[in-house]
């Protein structure tokens, strides 16, 4: 029996039927990939701004992903890049898509994000804080824009402009409307709006509607990450919106294998494709060895956090915010697959990915 997300039904006009979503998913290979930020970028702004845009590095690193059988990347955008120069930003996204397509990779683009620094600024970004996980990541929209009703037309133009530019582009796999919209963001709590949750909940269905208004061929989603998803009565307000609006259901999980499988069981009754758009935190019990075979068994897309270790420093664990790993390195890497010299962090992991996807080559192992 399929569960039905009845709340917010007024916002689901244009949402794909389950039949259309499943038909789309049947046309896809088993989706395996990573959340991609080039190793020389600390955040979304540095990835795409003119002074730090590095297509050659993108080409090399996406080649590493292709070599182990990955066929998608989840890539975060930022609304200020659109406001700065929309034509240049669209051109850069087109260039990125061409690079990805060369490597048979179809990205999922993330439009908004509620995690980390609530005060994003264009221009040069600060260097990584020594020993700290993801010390330069920024939200989109920032707190100032989120609190300003007059910013809404700019955000609407961003969503419609970006999605509209690539709405019929087969190089784009899907659109992730908002990353972890209900994340409390503890490490930046002092700079967060007190009513952030209410503001995001009000804007989230509008963002879905803006994206739908330009009629994309690709599905829309927003990933669940917290709370109880087993029954509508136990879901948060944000979760209700995400489930009611998403064409395909996506979720995040950094738990042990049994927790990962339990989350899948909570979502399968909705009768739609299920994509895990964040997983793999070795120190928390989430590994390729434990989670990837389960994802394949249920035909759930599996997109881990991180590809090549670099300026995000997400190979360091979350607790580095409380105790930076400066004098001592963690016993194991938290995220990431490759070192900056292109060698795998753990050869067994890339061999497993190649084996399970059946698409990888031995090129990486031969280096």
TIZA-883591 format. One record per residue (C-alpha): y negated, x, z. Coordinates in nm, 3 decimals. Each point is the difference from the previous one (the first is absolute). Last residue first. Layout:
<r v="Y" u="X" w="Z"/>
...
***
This chain:
<r v="-0.461" u="4.811" w="-1.194"/>
<r v="0.347" u="-0.131" w="-0.086"/>
<r v="-0.006" u="-0.271" w="0.266"/>
<r v="-0.310" u="-0.150" w="-0.158"/>
<r v="0.145" u="-0.002" w="-0.350"/>
<r v="0.332" u="-0.151" w="0.108"/>
<r v="-0.101" u="-0.334" w="-0.145"/>
<r v="-0.059" u="-0.339" w="0.154"/>
<r v="0.103" u="-0.339" w="-0.134"/>
<r v="0.316" u="-0.098" w="0.186"/>
<r v="-0.227" u="-0.155" w="0.262"/>
<r v="0.247" u="0.052" w="0.284"/>
<r v="0.107" u="0.350" w="-0.107"/>
<r v="-0.349" u="0.127" w="-0.075"/>
<r v="-0.127" u="-0.136" w="0.331"/>
<r v="0.294" u="0.158" w="0.184"/>
<r v="-0.055" u="0.338" w="-0.167"/>
<r v="-0.368" u="-0.023" w="0.095"/>
<r v="0.097" u="-0.058" w="0.362"/>
<r v="0.271" u="0.268" w="0.014"/>
<r v="-0.252" u="0.260" w="-0.122"/>
<r v="-0.221" u="-0.048" w="0.304"/>
<r v="-0.370" u="0.087" w="-0.018"/>
<r v="0.047" u="0.014" w="-0.376"/>
<r v="-0.152" u="0.293" w="-0.190"/>
<r v="-0.317" u="-0.058" w="-0.200"/>
<r v="-0.190" u="0.292" w="0.160"/>
<r v="-0.216" u="-0.263" w="0.171"/>
<r v="0.304" u="-0.121" w="0.194"/>
<r v="0.177" u="-0.312" w="-0.117"/>
<r v="0.126" u="-0.328" w="0.147"/>
<r v="-0.275" u="-0.113" w="0.237"/>
<r v="0.002" u="-0.168" w="0.347"/>
<r v="0.073" u="0.101" w="0.363"/>
<r v="0.108" u="0.359" w="-0.051"/>
<r v="0.239" u="0.129" w="0.264"/>
<r v="-0.036" u="0.212" w="0.315"/>
<r v="-0.377" u="-0.059" w="0.007"/>
<r v="-0.214" u="0.315" w="-0.035"/>
<r v="-0.145" u="0.175" w="0.303"/>
<r v="-0.343" u="0.161" w="0.041"/>
<r v="-0.184" u="-0.265" w="-0.199"/>
<r v="0.213" u="-0.314" w="0.020"/>
<r v="-0.269" u="-0.232" w="0.133"/>
<r v="0.087" u="-0.185" w="0.321"/>
<r v="-0.128" u="-0.361" w="0.015"/>
<r v="-0.067" u="-0.041" w="-0.372"/>
<r v="0.305" u="0.219" w="-0.062"/>
<r v="0.200" u="-0.292" w="0.142"/>
<r v="0.021" u="-0.145" w="-0.352"/>
<r v="0.224" u="0.282" w="-0.117"/>
<r v="-0.097" u="0.290" w="-0.230"/>
<r v="0.133" u="-0.006" w="-0.358"/>
<r v="-0.292" u="-0.237" w="-0.045"/>
<r v="-0.232" u="0.299" w="-0.028"/>
<r v="-0.229" u="-0.199" w="-0.233"/>
<r v="-0.107" u="0.335" w="-0.145"/>
<r v="0.340" u="0.090" w="-0.140"/>
<r v="0.371" u="-0.064" w="0.012"/>
<r v="0.132" u="-0.145" w="-0.327"/>
<r v="0.143" u="-0.353" w="-0.033"/>
<r v="-0.108" u="-0.219" w="0.289"/>
<r v="0.098" u="-0.330" w="0.156"/>
<r v="0.319" u="-0.143" w="-0.142"/>
<r v="0.026" u="-0.269" w="-0.265"/>
<r v="0.334" u="-0.184" w="-0.003"/>
<r v="0.045" u="-0.314" w="-0.210"/>
<r v="0.265" u="-0.230" w="0.145"/>
<r v="0.320" u="-0.046" w="-0.201"/>
<r v="0.187" u="-0.097" w="0.319"/>
<r v="0.249" u="0.288" w="-0.022"/>
<r v="-0.269" u="0.227" w="-0.147"/>
<r v="-0.230" u="-0.055" w="0.297"/>
<r v="0.288" u="0.070" w="0.239"/>
<r v="0.081" u="0.327" w="-0.181"/>
<r v="-0.369" u="0.101" w="0.029"/>
<r v="-0.039" u="-0.073" w="0.372"/>
<r v="0.225" u="0.241" w="0.190"/>
<r v="0.017" u="0.309" w="-0.219"/>
<r v="-0.357" u="-0.039" w="-0.121"/>
<r v="-0.111" u="-0.005" w="0.360"/>
<r v="-0.162" u="-0.232" w="0.255"/>
<r v="0.090" u="0.115" w="0.352"/>
<r v="-0.355" u="0.047" w="0.130"/>
<r v="0.003" u="0.377" w="-0.055"/>
<r v="0.111" u="-0.042" w="-0.361"/>
<r v="-0.269" u="-0.247" w="-0.100"/>
<r v="0.133" u="-0.159" w="-0.317"/>
<r v="-0.138" u="-0.347" w="-0.089"/>
<r v="-0.290" u="-0.166" w="-0.184"/>
<r v="-0.001" u="-0.237" w="-0.299"/>
<r v="0.330" u="-0.171" w="0.079"/>
<r v="0.023" u="-0.251" w="-0.283"/>
<r v="0.177" u="-0.335" w="0.025"/>
<r v="0.040" u="-0.232" w="-0.298"/>
<r v="-0.032" u="-0.368" w="0.093"/>
<r v="0.234" u="-0.254" w="0.161"/>
<r v="-0.183" u="-0.026" w="0.332"/>
<r v="0.339" u="0.037" w="0.170"/>
<r v="0.003" u="0.373" w="-0.091"/>
<r v="-0.290" u="0.081" w="0.232"/>
<r v="0.152" u="0.000" w="0.349"/>
<r v="0.319" u="0.163" w="-0.131"/>
<r v="-0.207" u="0.285" w="-0.146"/>
<r v="-0.159" u="0.051" w="0.341"/>
<r v="0.343" u="0.025" w="0.162"/>
<r v="0.104" u="0.265" w="-0.253"/>
<r v="-0.297" u="0.219" w="0.090"/>
<r v="0.066" u="-0.048" w="0.371"/>
<r v="0.363" u="0.104" w="-0.046"/>
<r v="-0.109" u="0.302" w="-0.203"/>
<r v="-0.241" u="0.125" w="0.272"/>
<r v="-0.360" u="-0.114" w="-0.035"/>
<r v="-0.294" u="0.102" w="-0.216"/>
<r v="-0.025" u="-0.333" w="-0.180"/>
<r v="-0.262" u="-0.140" w="-0.234"/>
<r v="0.029" u="-0.327" w="-0.192"/>
<r v="-0.037" u="-0.156" w="-0.342"/>
<r v="0.070" u="-0.351" w="-0.121"/>
<r v="-0.052" u="-0.080" w="-0.367"/>
<r v="-0.251" u="-0.258" w="-0.118"/>
<r v="-0.188" u="0.041" w="0.328"/>
<r v="-0.240" u="-0.272" w="0.111"/>
<r v="0.194" u="-0.209" w="0.253"/>
<r v="0.179" u="0.300" w="0.146"/>
<r v="-0.320" u="0.199" w="0.042"/>
<r v="-0.192" u="-0.295" w="0.144"/>
<r v="0.272" u="-0.078" w="0.254"/>
<r v="0.020" u="0.367" w="0.093"/>
<r v="-0.373" u="0.005" w="0.071"/>
<r v="0.020" u="-0.305" w="0.227"/>
<r v="0.286" u="0.160" w="0.190"/>
<r v="0.357" u="-0.120" w="-0.049"/>
<r v="0.218" u="-0.152" w="0.272"/>
<r v="-0.016" u="-0.364" w="-0.110"/>
<r v="0.052" u="0.105" w="-0.362"/>
<r v="0.346" u="0.142" w="0.082"/>
<r v="0.164" u="0.343" w="-0.029"/>
<r v="-0.316" u="0.197" w="-0.068"/>
<r v="-0.062" u="0.121" w="0.356"/>
<r v="-0.286" u="0.248" w="0.037"/>
<r v="-0.117" u="0.302" w="-0.195"/>
<r v="0.002" u="0.149" w="-0.351"/>
<r v="-0.027" u="-0.267" w="-0.264"/>
<r v="-0.112" u="0.137" w="-0.335"/>
<r v="-0.243" u="-0.179" w="-0.229"/>
<r v="0.116" u="-0.113" w="-0.345"/>
<r v="-0.110" u="-0.089" w="-0.351"/>
<r v="0.224" u="-0.007" w="-0.306"/>
<r v="-0.091" u="0.157" w="-0.337"/>
<r v="-0.097" u="-0.196" w="-0.310"/>
<r v="-0.348" u="-0.033" w="0.148"/>
<r v="-0.196" u="-0.323" w="-0.054"/>
<r v="-0.360" u="0.104" w="0.075"/>
<r v="-0.036" u="-0.278" w="0.260"/>
<r v="0.314" u="0.119" w="0.176"/>
<r v="-0.174" u="0.314" w="0.131"/>
<r v="-0.294" u="-0.199" w="0.132"/>
<r v="0.236" u="-0.252" w="0.161"/>
<r v="0.196" u="0.273" w="0.178"/>
<r v="-0.329" u="0.144" w="0.129"/>
<r v="-0.104" u="-0.345" w="0.118"/>
<r v="0.327" u="-0.033" w="0.192"/>
<r v="-0.077" u="0.329" w="0.181"/>
<r v="-0.369" u="-0.060" w="0.071"/>
<r v="0.031" u="-0.249" w="0.287"/>
<r v="0.290" u="0.183" w="0.160"/>
<r v="-0.196" u="0.325" w="-0.031"/>
<r v="-0.303" u="-0.143" w="0.178"/>
<r v="0.211" u="-0.152" w="0.276"/>
<r v="0.189" u="0.324" w="0.057"/>
<r v="-0.320" u="0.208" w="-0.001"/>
<r v="-0.168" u="-0.209" w="0.270"/>
<r v="-0.067" u="0.290" w="0.236"/>
<r v="-0.092" u="0.224" w="-0.292"/>
<r v="0.164" u="0.340" w="0.017"/>
<r v="-0.176" u="0.325" w="0.088"/>
<r v="0.138" u="0.036" w="0.352"/>
<r v="0.351" u="-0.093" w="-0.113"/>
<r v="0.030" u="0.291" w="-0.244"/>
<r v="0.332" u="0.134" w="0.129"/>
<r v="0.114" u="-0.352" w="0.084"/>
<r v="-0.013" u="-0.140" w="-0.353"/>
<r v="0.073" u="-0.361" w="0.095"/>
<r v="0.184" u="-0.050" w="-0.331"/>
<r v="-0.034" u="-0.362" w="-0.109"/>
<r v="-0.078" u="0.067" w="-0.367"/>
<r v="0.291" u="0.244" w="-0.033"/>
<r v="-0.086" u="0.100" w="-0.359"/>
<r v="-0.181" u="-0.270" w="-0.194"/>
<r v="0.040" u="-0.127" w="-0.357"/>
<r v="0.303" u="0.203" w="-0.106"/>
<r v="-0.004" u="-0.045" w="-0.378"/>
<r v="0.314" u="0.051" w="-0.208"/>
<r v="0.178" u="0.220" w="-0.257"/>
<r v="-0.293" u="0.130" w="-0.204"/>
<r v="0.096" u="0.183" w="-0.323"/>
<r v="0.063" u="-0.335" w="-0.171"/>
<r v="-0.377" u="-0.062" w="-0.011"/>
<r v="-0.081" u="-0.371" w="-0.022"/>
<r v="-0.213" u="-0.021" w="0.316"/>
<r v="-0.124" u="0.359" w="-0.035"/>
<r v="-0.376" u="-0.049" w="-0.030"/>
<r v="0.017" u="-0.339" w="0.171"/>
<r v="0.165" u="0.148" w="0.309"/>
<r v="-0.276" u="0.260" w="0.033"/>
<r v="-0.292" u="-0.227" w="-0.084"/>
<r v="0.121" u="-0.310" w="0.180"/>
<r v="0.065" u="0.193" w="0.319"/>
<r v="-0.321" u="0.204" w="-0.019"/>
<r v="-0.217" u="-0.295" w="-0.101"/>
<r v="0.133" u="-0.198" w="0.296"/>
<r v="-0.077" u="0.290" w="0.233"/>
<r v="-0.355" u="0.020" w="-0.134"/>
<r v="-0.043" u="-0.379" w="0.029"/>
<r v="0.124" u="0.019" w="0.363"/>
<r v="-0.249" u="0.266" w="0.109"/>
<r v="-0.264" u="-0.262" w="0.084"/>
<r v="0.225" u="-0.137" w="0.275"/>
<r v="-0.030" u="0.337" w="0.180"/>
<r v="0.261" u="0.064" w="0.270"/>
<r v="0.267" u="0.125" w="-0.241"/>
<r v="-0.252" u="0.215" w="-0.181"/>
<r v="-0.109" u="0.179" w="0.318"/>
<r v="0.356" u="0.031" w="0.129"/>
<r v="0.122" u="0.172" w="-0.315"/>
<r v="0.164" u="-0.189" w="-0.283"/>
<r v="0.219" u="0.188" w="-0.053"/>
<r v="0.106" u="0.226" w="0.284"/>
<r v="-0.003" u="0.379" w="0.002"/>
<r v="0.258" u="0.277" w="0.045"/>
<r v="-0.140" u="0.332" w="0.124"/>
<r v="0.220" u="0.097" w="0.296"/>
<r v="0.329" u="-0.109" w="-0.153"/>
<r v="0.209" u="0.172" w="0.271"/>
<r v="-0.184" u="0.260" w="0.212"/>
<r v="0.080" u="0.373" w="0.038"/>
<r v="-0.341" u="0.124" w="-0.107"/>
<r v="-0.239" u="-0.284" w="-0.089"/>
<r v="0.012" u="-0.009" w="-0.379"/>
<r v="-0.324" u="0.096" w="-0.175"/>
<r v="-0.283" u="-0.255" w="-0.016"/>
<r v="-0.043" u="-0.191" w="-0.325"/>
<r v="-0.261" u="0.089" w="-0.260"/>
<r v="-0.160" u="-0.306" w="-0.156"/>
<r v="0.055" u="-0.368" w="0.069"/>
<r v="0.013" u="-0.123" w="0.357"/>
<r v="0.265" u="-0.198" w="0.185"/>
<r v="-0.084" u="-0.132" w="0.348"/>
<r v="0.304" u="-0.189" w="0.132"/>
<r v="0.212" u="0.319" w="0.019"/>
<r v="0.372" u="-0.085" w="0.034"/>
<r v="0.176" u="-0.306" w="-0.142"/>
<r v="-0.131" u="-0.335" w="-0.128"/>
<r v="0.065" u="0.066" w="-0.370"/>
<r v="-0.117" u="-0.178" w="-0.317"/>
<r v="0.096" u="0.034" w="-0.368"/>
<r v="0.345" u="0.161" w="0.003"/>
<r v="0.129" u="0.085" w="-0.350"/>
<r v="0.375" u="-0.010" w="-0.060"/>
<r v="0.077" u="0.274" w="-0.248"/>
<r v="0.241" u="0.010" w="-0.295"/>
<r v="0.175" u="0.336" w="-0.039"/>
<r v="0.177" u="0.104" w="-0.320"/>
<r v="-0.142" u="0.354" w="0.031"/>
<r v="-0.235" u="-0.033" w="-0.298"/>
<r v="-0.081" u="-0.344" w="0.139"/>
<r v="-0.134" u="0.160" w="0.317"/>
<r v="-0.233" u="0.227" w="-0.197"/>
<r v="-0.118" u="-0.290" w="-0.214"/>
<r v="-0.053" u="-0.213" w="0.310"/>
<r v="-0.212" u="0.276" w="0.155"/>
<r v="-0.214" u="0.017" w="-0.313"/>
<r v="-0.049" u="-0.377" w="0.005"/>
<r v="-0.094" u="0.019" w="0.366"/>
<r v="-0.253" u="0.271" w="-0.083"/>
<r v="-0.148" u="-0.209" w="-0.282"/>
<r v="-0.027" u="-0.300" w="0.231"/>
<r v="-0.180" u="0.214" w="0.258"/>
<r v="-0.239" u="0.138" w="-0.261"/>
<r v="-0.083" u="-0.350" w="-0.117"/>
<r v="-0.043" u="-0.134" w="0.353"/>
<r v="-0.239" u="0.268" w="0.119"/>
<r v="-0.085" u="0.016" w="0.371"/>
<r v="0.089" u="-0.361" w="0.081"/>
<r v="0.352" u="0.049" w="-0.138"/>
<r v="0.054" u="0.317" w="0.204"/>
<r v="-0.141" u="-0.185" w="0.301"/>
<r v="0.283" u="-0.254" w="-0.023"/>
<r v="0.273" u="0.255" w="0.070"/>
<r v="0.340" u="0.038" w="-0.172"/>
<r v="0.337" u="0.078" w="0.157"/>
<r v="0.301" u="0.095" w="-0.214"/>
<r v="0.358" u="-0.117" w="0.049"/>
<r v="0.216" u="0.200" w="-0.237"/>
<r v="0.285" u="-0.124" w="-0.220"/>
<r v="0.298" u="0.139" w="-0.194"/>
<r v="0.151" u="0.262" w="0.231"/>
<r v="0.313" u="0.167" w="-0.135"/>
<r v="-0.016" u="0.348" w="0.154"/>
<r v="-0.169" u="0.162" w="-0.299"/>
<r v="-0.241" u="-0.289" w="-0.043"/>
<r v="-0.146" u="0.071" w="0.342"/>
<r v="-0.042" u="0.369" w="-0.078"/>
<r v="-0.167" u="-0.094" w="-0.327"/>
<r v="-0.235" u="-0.222" w="0.196"/>
<r v="-0.101" u="0.316" w="0.185"/>
<r v="-0.069" u="0.205" w="-0.311"/>
<r v="-0.193" u="-0.270" w="-0.183"/>
<r v="-0.205" u="-0.092" w="0.307"/>
<r v="-0.081" u="0.369" w="0.040"/>
<r v="-0.126" u="0.020" w="-0.357"/>
<r v="-0.193" u="-0.325" w="0.040"/>
<r v="-0.210" u="0.144" w="0.283"/>
<r v="-0.293" u="-0.222" w="0.101"/>
<r v="-0.186" u="0.195" w="0.271"/>
<r v="-0.358" u="0.014" w="-0.127"/>
<r v="0.036" u="-0.321" w="-0.201"/>
<r v="0.124" u="-0.216" w="0.288"/>
<r v="0.354" u="-0.139" w="-0.037"/>
<r v="0.229" u="0.171" w="0.251"/>
<r v="-0.286" u="0.099" w="0.229"/>
<r v="-0.093" u="-0.363" w="0.044"/>
<r v="0.357" u="-0.113" w="0.069"/>
<r v="0.052" u="0.256" w="0.277"/>
<r v="0.049" u="0.365" w="0.097"/>
<r v="0.062" u="0.111" w="-0.358"/>
<r v="0.152" u="0.335" w="-0.109"/>
<r v="0.361" u="-0.114" w="0.051"/>
<r v="-0.045" u="-0.294" w="-0.232"/>
<r v="0.027" u="-0.337" w="0.178"/>
<r v="0.305" u="-0.203" w="-0.091"/>
<r v="0.188" u="-0.258" w="0.203"/>
<r v="0.348" u="0.072" w="-0.126"/>
<r v="0.257" u="-0.131" w="-0.243"/>
<r v="0.313" u="-0.205" w="-0.059"/>
<r v="0.012" u="-0.327" w="-0.191"/>
<r v="0.347" u="-0.107" w="-0.114"/>
<r v="-0.071" u="-0.057" w="-0.366"/>
<r v="-0.226" u="-0.293" w="-0.079"/>
<r v="0.073" u="-0.298" w="-0.225"/>
<r v="0.183" u="-0.184" w="0.277"/>
<r v="-0.313" u="0.030" w="0.210"/>
<r v="-0.207" u="-0.197" w="-0.251"/>
<r v="0.260" u="-0.278" w="-0.009"/>
<r v="0.000" u="-0.003" w="0.379"/>
<r v="-0.377" u="-0.042" w="0.014"/>
<r v="0.005" u="-0.271" w="-0.268"/>
<r v="0.271" u="-0.195" w="0.181"/>
<r v="-0.173" u="0.042" w="0.336"/>
<r v="-0.306" u="-0.161" w="-0.155"/>
<r v="-0.295" u="0.226" w="-0.057"/>
<r v="-0.314" u="-0.083" w="0.191"/>
<r v="-0.254" u="-0.175" w="-0.216"/>
<r v="-0.118" u="-0.229" w="0.276"/>
<r v="0.126" u="0.157" w="0.323"/>
<r v="-0.318" u="-0.030" w="0.203"/>
<r v="0.031" u="-0.372" w="0.074"/>
<r v="0.348" u="0.073" w="0.129"/>
<r v="-0.161" u="0.189" w="0.287"/>
<r v="0.286" u="-0.094" w="0.231"/>
<r v="0.322" u="-0.114" w="-0.164"/>
<r v="0.177" u="0.333" w="-0.028"/>
<r v="0.332" u="-0.141" w="-0.117"/>
<r v="0.332" u="0.135" w="0.119"/>
<r v="0.274" u="-0.002" w="-0.260"/>
<r v="0.343" u="-0.136" w="0.093"/>
***
